[in-house]
Amino acid sequence: MKNIMEVKRNELRDIAQISIAKERPVREKLESIISGEDDLTTHLNDGYVVRVHFGQEDYSATDALKQYLKQIAELKY
């Protein structure tokens, strides 16, 4: 993965222009992400370069969602 300062804006996809093929099976969608075909870890959002990643290797998106929900529950209840 390139340093974010070396990324060329004109090579990035704009998140607003991306449509999800909802009719495709989840397996196919995951395979396209894994293969790099639909890699959106670095993209444009309202003109800003955005990179999505987790700091810990063993910290999954599920872990992040659980932590988020826990924090919301602590704040609201």
All heavy atoms as an XYZ file, in Angstrom:
629
protein
N       0.854     -1.180      0.000
C       0.000      0.000      0.000
C       0.895      1.238      0.000
O       1.801      1.352      0.803
C      -0.900     -0.021      1.235
C      -1.916      1.062      1.245
S      -3.004      1.119      2.702
C      -3.676     -0.510      2.775
N       0.610      2.139     -0.924
C       1.383      3.371     -1.033
C       1.138      4.269      0.177
O       0.080      4.237      0.785
C       0.951      4.166     -2.262
C       1.384      3.612     -3.563
C       0.930      4.576     -4.660
C       1.302      4.070     -6.006
N       0.870      4.963     -7.061
N       2.135      5.091      0.454
C       1.974      6.148      1.443
C       0.848      7.049      0.943
O       0.783      7.370     -0.246
C       3.294      6.917      1.543
C       3.230      8.069      2.518
O       2.247      8.800      2.595
N       4.292      8.238      3.263
N      -0.026      7.462      1.821
C      -1.193      8.262      1.414
C      -0.774      9.570      0.742
O      -1.488     10.096     -0.108
C      -2.149      8.521      2.596
C      -3.498      9.006      2.064
C      -1.543      9.494      3.583
C      -4.621      8.915      3.036
N       0.416     10.090      1.055
C       0.878     11.323      0.434
C       1.336     11.094     -1.013
O       1.487     12.039     -1.763
C       2.024     11.926      1.263
C       1.598     12.279      2.685
S       0.146     13.348      2.766
C       0.840     14.876      2.243
N       1.543      9.828     -1.393
C       1.986      9.499     -2.750
C       0.829      9.090     -3.664
O       1.020      8.865     -4.848
C       3.011      8.364     -2.699
C       4.268      8.719     -1.946
C       5.186      7.530     -1.746
O       4.869      6.424     -2.225
O       6.222      7.707     -1.099
N      -0.374      9.023     -3.129
C      -1.540      8.599     -3.904
C      -1.914      9.689     -4.904
O      -1.883     10.874     -4.591
C      -2.732      8.316     -2.954
C      -4.001      8.049     -3.715
C      -2.405      7.165     -2.040
N      -2.252      9.275     -6.114
C      -2.664     10.218     -7.152
C      -4.185     10.292     -7.175
O      -4.863      9.294     -7.427
C      -2.127      9.770     -8.498
C      -0.624      9.805     -8.534
C      -0.089      9.318     -9.843
C       1.426      9.347     -9.779
N       2.025      8.460    -10.730
N      -4.712     11.483     -6.905
C      -6.171     11.683     -6.847
C      -6.885     11.188     -8.093
O      -7.954     10.611     -8.010
C      -6.501     13.165     -6.684
C      -6.244     13.720     -5.352
C      -6.531     15.227     -5.392
N      -6.432     15.768     -4.071
C      -7.438     15.776     -3.209
N      -8.589     15.301     -3.533
N      -7.265     16.266     -2.012
N      -6.302     11.425     -9.252
C      -6.976     11.069    -10.504
C      -7.066      9.556    -10.707
O      -7.784      9.096    -11.584
C      -6.300     11.732    -11.704
C      -4.846     11.321    -11.855
O      -4.211     10.865    -10.912
N      -4.305     11.515    -13.040
N      -6.363      8.771     -9.888
C      -6.429      7.315     -9.972
C      -7.427      6.717     -8.981
O      -7.690      5.525     -9.010
C      -5.047      6.707     -9.740
C      -4.046      7.067    -10.810
C      -2.667      6.522    -10.527
O      -2.472      5.837     -9.496
O      -1.764      6.788    -11.341
N      -7.976      7.562     -8.098
C      -8.896      7.071     -7.071
C     -10.344      7.137     -7.539
O     -10.721      8.007     -8.318
C      -8.743      7.899     -5.789
C      -7.379      7.829     -5.121
C      -7.353      8.765     -3.925
C      -7.046      6.413     -4.703
N     -11.139      6.241     -7.019
C     -12.576      6.242     -7.316
C     -13.288      7.144     -6.311
O     -12.936      7.188     -5.141
C     -13.116      4.823     -7.223
C     -12.524      3.947     -8.328
C     -12.872      2.511     -8.200
N     -14.304      2.305     -8.396
C     -14.893      1.138     -8.204
N     -14.217      0.088     -7.826
N     -16.181      1.010     -8.395
N     -14.275      7.864     -6.796
C     -15.084      8.722     -5.930
C     -16.185      7.862     -5.319
O     -16.953      7.219     -6.033
C     -15.692      9.868     -6.733
C     -16.343     10.908     -5.843
O     -16.981     10.529     -4.833
O     -16.233     12.090     -6.171
N     -16.268      7.854     -4.012
C     -17.220      6.993     -3.296
C     -18.660      7.303     -3.715
O     -19.511      6.412     -3.727
C     -17.022      7.111     -1.761
C     -17.622      5.920     -1.039
C     -17.563      8.402     -1.220
C     -16.788      4.694     -1.071
N     -18.953      8.549     -4.091
C     -20.315      8.926     -4.490
C     -20.702      8.310     -5.835
O     -21.887      8.200     -6.148
C     -20.434     10.445     -4.563
N     -19.728      7.918     -6.627
C     -19.991      7.363     -7.952
C     -20.056      5.833     -7.955
O     -20.243      5.225     -8.991
C     -18.891      7.803     -8.927
C     -18.749      9.300     -9.041
C     -20.022      9.966     -9.519
O     -20.653      9.495    -10.444
N     -20.409     11.053     -8.867
N     -19.917      5.230     -6.806
C     -19.879      3.770     -6.723
C     -21.264      3.232     -6.422
O     -21.944      3.703     -5.507
C     -18.882      3.322     -5.648
C     -17.489      3.759     -6.082
C     -18.945      1.817     -5.426
C     -16.452      3.636     -5.028
N     -21.675      2.270     -7.208
C     -22.950      1.613     -6.933
C     -22.668      0.152     -6.598
O     -21.793     -0.474     -7.187
C     -23.887      1.713     -8.135
O     -23.310      1.077     -9.253
N     -23.400     -0.361     -5.654
C     -23.213     -1.739     -5.203
C     -24.164     -2.636     -5.977
O     -25.357     -2.365     -6.045
C     -23.486     -1.848     -3.695
C     -22.489     -0.974     -2.938
C     -23.414     -3.296     -3.228
C     -22.806     -0.814     -1.483
N     -23.608     -3.684     -6.546
C     -24.423     -4.651     -7.287
C     -25.128     -5.547     -6.267
O     -24.630     -6.595     -5.881
C     -23.549     -5.466     -8.227
N     -26.287     -5.112     -5.830
C     -27.012     -5.820     -4.769
C     -27.476     -7.205     -5.187
O     -27.694     -8.064     -4.349
C     -28.202     -4.981     -4.306
C     -27.781     -3.692     -3.662
C     -28.970     -2.847     -3.292
C     -28.510     -1.516     -2.741
N     -29.595     -0.609     -2.494
N     -27.608     -7.413     -6.491
C     -28.086     -8.714     -6.962
C     -26.977     -9.775     -6.939
O     -27.268    -10.961     -6.990
C     -28.666     -8.595     -8.375
C     -27.664     -8.309     -9.477
C     -27.201     -6.859     -9.554
O     -27.773     -5.996     -8.862
O     -26.246     -6.596    -10.304
N     -25.718     -9.350     -6.864
C     -24.618    -10.315     -6.828
C     -24.553    -11.001     -5.473
O     -24.782    -10.375     -4.436
C     -23.291     -9.614     -7.093
C     -23.120     -9.204     -8.534
C     -21.876     -8.407     -8.783
N     -20.670     -9.078     -8.347
C     -19.515     -8.450     -8.155
N     -19.409     -7.162     -8.358
N     -18.455     -9.118     -7.763
N     -24.209    -12.271     -5.445
C     -24.062    -12.976     -4.164
C     -22.917    -12.375     -3.341
O     -21.951    -11.841     -3.897
C     -23.727    -14.413     -4.568
C     -24.086    -14.531     -6.001
C     -24.020    -13.159     -6.585
N     -23.022    -12.456     -2.029
C     -22.013    -11.906     -1.126
C     -20.637    -12.482     -1.454
O     -19.635    -11.764     -1.472
C     -22.392    -12.191      0.355
C     -21.264    -11.808      1.280
C     -23.663    -11.452      0.713
N     -20.576    -13.766     -1.736
C     -19.296    -14.415     -2.050
C     -18.597    -13.718     -3.223
O     -17.400    -13.451     -3.170
C     -19.494    -15.892     -2.351
C     -18.211    -16.603     -2.727
C     -18.452    -18.097     -2.966
N     -17.363    -18.853     -2.443
C     -17.203    -19.289     -1.205
N     -18.116    -19.039     -0.312
N     -16.156    -19.967     -0.828
N     -19.345    -13.400     -4.275
C     -18.765    -12.720     -5.438
C     -18.266    -11.323     -5.065
O     -17.216    -10.880     -5.521
C     -19.784    -12.606     -6.565
C     -20.013    -13.881     -7.316
C     -21.017    -13.701     -8.448
O     -21.218    -12.565     -8.917
O     -21.599    -14.724     -8.866
N     -19.044    -10.615     -4.250
C     -18.634     -9.273     -3.837
C     -17.351     -9.332     -3.023
O     -16.444     -8.528     -3.227
C     -19.749     -8.603     -3.039
C     -20.955     -8.235     -3.868
C     -21.942     -7.462     -3.033
C     -23.266     -8.153     -3.033
N     -24.279     -7.480     -2.255
N     -17.264    -10.282     -2.105
C     -16.055    -10.431     -1.298
C     -14.853    -10.789     -2.163
O     -13.762    -10.261     -1.963
C     -16.256    -11.497     -0.217
C     -17.196    -11.114      0.913
C     -17.432    -12.298      1.832
C     -16.646     -9.936      1.697
N     -15.049    -11.674     -3.121
C     -13.958    -12.061     -4.009
C     -13.456    -10.871     -4.827
O     -12.257    -10.729     -5.047
C     -14.393    -13.204     -4.930
C     -14.507    -14.529     -4.205
C     -15.107    -15.639     -5.052
O     -15.434    -15.401     -6.236
O     -15.253    -16.754     -4.520
N     -14.361     -9.993     -5.250
C     -13.931     -8.829     -6.026
C     -13.138     -7.856     -5.157
O     -12.210     -7.204     -5.640
C     -15.120     -8.129     -6.684
O     -15.923     -7.500     -5.726
N     -13.468     -7.777     -3.879
C     -12.709     -6.921     -2.964
C     -11.339     -7.528     -2.698
O     -10.312     -6.848     -2.759
C     -13.480     -6.704     -1.650
C     -14.719     -5.844     -1.924
C     -12.592     -6.056     -0.586
C     -15.694     -5.778     -0.775
N     -11.312     -8.830     -2.406
C     -10.050     -9.511     -2.114
C      -9.106     -9.464     -3.309
O      -7.905     -9.263     -3.165
C     -10.317    -10.970     -1.674
C     -11.016    -10.957     -0.313
C      -9.027    -11.774     -1.609
C     -11.598    -12.291      0.096
N      -9.637     -9.610     -4.507
C      -8.810     -9.603     -5.715
C      -8.265     -8.203     -6.029
O      -7.356     -8.053     -6.830
C      -9.613    -10.107     -6.909
O     -10.571     -9.137     -7.292
N      -8.827     -7.183     -5.415
C      -8.400     -5.814     -5.680
C      -9.260     -5.114     -6.713
O      -9.122     -3.921     -6.942
N     -10.166     -5.836     -7.331
C     -11.054     -5.270     -8.353
C     -11.906     -4.139     -7.772
O     -12.103     -3.112     -8.410
C     -11.950     -6.383     -8.893
C     -12.980     -5.940     -9.897
C     -13.926     -7.083    -10.271
O     -13.508     -8.255    -10.244
O     -15.083     -6.785    -10.566
N     -12.411     -4.311     -6.576
C     -13.249     -3.309     -5.914
C     -12.582     -2.777     -4.650
O     -13.235     -2.544     -3.646
C     -14.614     -3.907     -5.550
C     -15.504     -4.107     -6.756
O     -15.311     -3.399     -7.752
O     -16.384     -4.971     -6.699
N     -11.289     -2.566     -4.698
C     -10.571     -2.086     -3.517
C     -10.897     -0.620     -3.278
O     -10.563      0.236     -4.081
C      -9.073     -2.265     -3.699
C      -8.285     -1.794     -2.495
O      -8.889     -1.644     -1.407
O      -7.077     -1.575     -2.627
N     -11.588     -0.350     -2.194
C     -11.952      1.028     -1.852
C     -11.299      1.478     -0.551
O     -11.767      2.413      0.084
C     -13.472      1.148     -1.751
C     -14.207      0.924     -3.062
C     -15.701      0.896     -2.822
C     -13.840      1.987     -4.069
N     -10.229      0.810     -0.149
C      -9.577      1.206      1.090
C      -9.048      2.631      1.002
O      -8.971      3.330      1.993
C      -8.429      0.253      1.462
O      -7.506      0.177      0.373
C      -8.944     -1.126      1.802
N      -8.685      3.081     -0.211
C      -8.312      4.467     -0.441
C      -9.217      4.987     -1.554
O      -9.278      4.411     -2.631
C      -6.829      4.582     -0.853
O      -6.026      3.924      0.123
C      -6.407      6.037     -0.938
N      -9.952      6.050     -1.269
C     -10.910      6.591     -2.234
C     -11.100      8.086     -2.007
O     -10.530      8.642     -1.068
C     -12.255      5.861     -2.109
C     -12.870      5.991     -0.754
N     -12.596      5.131      0.281
C     -13.732      6.909     -0.245
C     -13.266      5.498      1.353
N     -13.952      6.575      1.075
N     -11.879      8.717     -2.846
C     -12.228     10.123     -2.661
C     -13.612     10.232     -2.045
O     -14.513      9.483     -2.401
C     -12.244     10.860     -4.012
C     -10.905     11.085     -4.682
C     -11.115     11.735     -6.041
C      -9.993     11.929     -3.831
N     -13.761     11.163     -1.121
C     -15.055     11.437     -0.501
C     -15.167     12.947     -0.359
O     -14.419     13.550      0.413
C     -15.152     10.739      0.849
C     -16.534     10.813      1.435
O     -17.349     11.638      1.041
N     -16.814      9.954      2.387
N     -16.066     13.551     -1.125
C     -16.218     15.018     -1.144
C     -14.894     15.722     -1.432
O     -14.580     16.755     -0.841
C     -16.805     15.525      0.176
C     -18.278     15.218      0.312
O     -18.950     15.100     -0.735
O     -18.763     15.109      1.450
N     -14.096     15.133     -2.326
C     -12.833     15.750     -2.726
C     -11.650     15.432     -1.830
O     -10.519     15.788     -2.142
N     -11.885     14.772     -0.709
C     -10.814     14.408      0.210
C     -10.356     12.977     -0.047
O     -11.169     12.097     -0.315
C     -11.277     14.509      1.673
C     -11.557     15.915      2.106
C     -12.843     16.430      2.067
C     -10.527     16.737      2.544
C     -13.112     17.730      2.455
C     -10.782     18.046      2.945
C     -12.071     18.530      2.900
O     -12.324     19.819      3.288
N      -9.063     12.746      0.078
C      -8.535     11.387     -0.016
C      -8.771     10.721      1.335
O      -8.400     11.252      2.383
C      -7.021     11.397     -0.340
C      -6.462      9.984     -0.309
C      -6.781     12.046     -1.690
N      -9.428      9.560      1.300
C      -9.768      8.833      2.523
C      -9.132      7.444      2.452
O      -9.224      6.772      1.435
C     -11.300      8.681      2.668
C     -11.649      7.844      3.883
C     -11.954     10.042      2.727
N      -8.487      7.040      3.533
C      -7.945      5.688      3.620
C      -8.565      5.023      4.838
O      -8.565      5.569      5.940
C      -6.435      5.704      3.760
C      -5.894      4.294      3.977
C      -4.448      4.144      3.722
N      -4.186      4.244      2.292
C      -2.996      4.560      1.800
N      -1.994      4.788      2.601
N      -2.823      4.631      0.507
N      -9.098      3.834      4.630
C      -9.759      3.086      5.685
C      -8.865      1.909      6.058
O      -8.467      1.131      5.197
C     -11.132      2.557      5.207
C     -11.812      1.756      6.295
C     -12.001      3.702      4.724
N      -8.550      1.806      7.342
C      -7.777      0.664      7.825
C      -7.900      0.587      9.335
O      -8.353      1.521      9.986
C      -6.305      0.756      7.411
C      -5.563      1.852      8.104
N      -4.899      1.665      9.278
C      -5.405      3.159      7.791
C      -4.344      2.801      9.658
N      -4.643      3.719      8.771
N      -7.497     -0.542      9.870
C      -7.475     -0.733     11.310
C      -6.030     -0.766     11.754
O      -5.164     -1.293     11.055
C      -8.180     -2.039     11.699
C      -9.644     -2.017     11.372
C     -10.129     -2.639     10.247
C     -10.535     -1.341     12.180
C     -11.465     -2.603      9.921
C     -11.878     -1.291     11.881
C     -12.346     -1.927     10.750
N      -5.754     -0.220     12.923
C      -4.388     -0.138     13.420
C      -3.833     -1.457     13.911
O      -2.640     -1.673     13.890
N      -4.682     -2.332     14.350
C      -4.226     -3.615     14.867
C      -4.513     -4.701     13.850
O      -5.590     -4.740     13.262
C      -4.951     -3.954     16.169
C      -4.744     -2.936     17.269
C      -5.637     -3.246     18.466
O      -6.489     -4.112     18.410
N      -5.440     -2.512     19.533
N      -3.565     -5.586     13.637
C      -3.760     -6.651     12.655
C      -4.904     -7.583     13.023
O      -5.604     -8.070     12.167
C      -2.479     -7.460     12.498
C      -1.411     -6.711     11.730
C      -0.197     -7.568     11.498
O      -0.332     -8.797     11.411
O       0.898     -6.990     11.411
N      -5.090     -7.826     14.296
C      -6.114     -8.782     14.716
C      -7.421     -8.097     15.126
O      -8.239     -8.677     15.786
C      -5.585     -9.656     15.860
C      -5.227     -8.831     17.098
O      -5.058     -7.609     16.975
O      -5.103     -9.431     18.173
N      -7.618     -6.856     14.693
C      -8.815     -6.085     15.034
C      -9.690     -6.002     13.793
O      -9.355     -5.340     12.821
C      -8.399     -4.682     15.493
C      -9.480     -3.891     16.177
C      -9.895     -4.225     17.458
C     -10.062     -2.808     15.563
C     -10.880     -3.491     18.095
C     -11.045     -2.060     16.195
C     -11.440     -2.408     17.462
O     -12.409     -1.685     18.091
N     -10.814     -6.694     13.811
C     -11.665     -6.799     12.629
C     -12.733     -5.708     12.599
O     -12.943     -4.982     13.576
C     -12.352     -8.165     12.611
O     -13.317     -8.227     13.646
N     -13.435     -5.636     11.480
C     -14.555     -4.704     11.368
C     -15.634     -5.038     12.385
O     -16.277     -4.156     12.945
C     -15.121     -4.743      9.947
N     -15.822     -6.320     12.656
C     -16.797     -6.750     13.668
C     -16.383     -6.240     15.035
O     -17.216     -5.745     15.805
C     -16.921     -8.289     13.686
O     -17.316     -8.718     12.385
C     -17.935     -8.751     14.717
N     -15.090     -6.335     15.348
C     -14.592     -5.821     16.629
C     -14.849     -4.316     16.734
O     -15.263     -3.828     17.784
C     -13.089     -6.086     16.779
C     -12.760     -7.551     16.871
O     -13.602     -8.342     17.361
O     -11.643     -7.930     16.456
N     -14.607     -3.596     15.646
C     -14.820     -2.152     15.644
C     -16.289     -1.816     15.856
O     -16.624     -0.904     16.618
C     -14.319     -1.552     14.330
N     -17.179     -2.557     15.201
C     -18.614     -2.327     15.357
C     -19.054     -2.616     16.788
O     -19.816     -1.843     17.382
C     -19.406     -3.185     14.370
C     -20.918     -2.998     14.406
C     -21.299     -1.548     14.130
C     -21.594     -3.917     13.419
N     -18.564     -3.701     17.373
C     -18.901     -4.028     18.767
C     -18.457     -2.914     19.703
O     -19.198     -2.505     20.600
C     -18.234     -5.340     19.183
C     -18.870     -6.566     18.604
C     -18.110     -7.798     19.075
C     -18.618     -9.061     18.442
N     -17.821    -10.236     18.845
N     -17.247     -2.413     19.493
C     -16.723     -1.336     20.337
C     -17.570     -0.076     20.181
O     -17.907      0.589     21.153
C     -15.262     -1.053     19.988
C     -14.632      0.055     20.797
C     -14.556     -0.256     22.283
O     -14.496     -1.414     22.689
N     -14.551      0.767     23.103
N     -17.945      0.237     18.953
C     -18.782      1.406     18.683
C     -20.128      1.280     19.392
O     -20.581      2.203     20.059
C     -18.977      1.564     17.175
C     -19.991      2.612     16.812
C     -19.692      3.969     16.914
C     -21.260      2.255     16.372
C     -20.629      4.930     16.592
C     -22.200      3.213     16.034
C     -21.882      4.552     16.151
O     -22.813      5.502     15.844
N     -20.780      0.132     19.254
C     -22.081     -0.077     19.895
C     -21.967     -0.015     21.417
O     -22.841      0.530     22.092
C     -22.674     -1.411     19.451
C     -23.079     -1.479     17.973
C     -23.496     -2.896     17.614
C     -24.176     -0.484     17.668
N     -20.883     -0.539     21.951
C     -20.659     -0.481     23.397
C     -20.545      0.973     23.848
O     -21.141      1.374     24.853
C     -19.381     -1.246     23.752
C     -19.041     -1.216     25.210
C     -17.741     -1.952     25.486
C     -17.348     -1.746     26.927
N     -15.990     -2.147     27.210
N     -19.793      1.778     23.091
C     -19.630      3.186     23.460
C     -20.950      3.945     23.374
O     -21.260      4.762     24.237
C     -18.583      3.842     22.565
C     -17.183      3.371     22.861
C     -16.167      3.928     21.893
O     -16.499      4.384     20.796
N     -14.909      3.891     22.282
N     -21.730      3.670     22.343
C     -23.042      4.319     22.200
C     -23.936      3.943     23.372
O     -24.614      4.796     23.952
C     -23.707      3.941     20.851
C     -22.913      4.502     19.692
C     -25.152      4.405     20.803
C     -22.826      6.013     19.657
N     -23.940      2.659     23.733
C     -24.780      2.190     24.844
C     -24.346      2.873     26.149
O     -25.207      3.272     26.944
C     -24.680      0.678     24.979
N     -23.050      3.018     26.354
C     -22.571      3.665     27.589
C     -22.965      5.134     27.640
O     -23.289      5.656     28.694
C     -21.048      3.527     27.686
C     -20.608      2.118     27.993
C     -19.106      1.929     27.917
O     -18.385      2.865     27.485
O     -18.635      0.833     28.277
N     -22.961      5.789     26.477
C     -23.321      7.210     26.435
C     -24.819      7.445     26.625
O     -25.232      8.404     27.254
C     -22.880      7.832     25.109
C     -21.377      8.009     24.917
C     -21.092      8.440     23.482
C     -20.845      9.033     25.892
N     -25.615      6.565     26.054
C     -27.074      6.770     26.067
C     -27.775      6.145     27.258
O     -28.873      6.547     27.592
C     -27.672      6.244     24.763
C     -27.284      7.081     23.585
C     -28.110      6.749     22.379
C     -27.767      7.709     21.260
N     -28.702      7.647     20.170
N     -27.207      5.106     27.857
C     -27.945      4.393     28.899
C     -27.232      4.363     30.187
O     -26.355      4.259     30.669
C     -28.258      2.966     28.430
C     -29.001      2.949     27.118
C     -28.354      2.622     25.934
C     -30.329      3.324     27.042
C     -29.032      2.622     24.716
C     -31.013      3.326     25.831
C     -30.333      2.976     24.674
O     -31.002      2.979     23.481
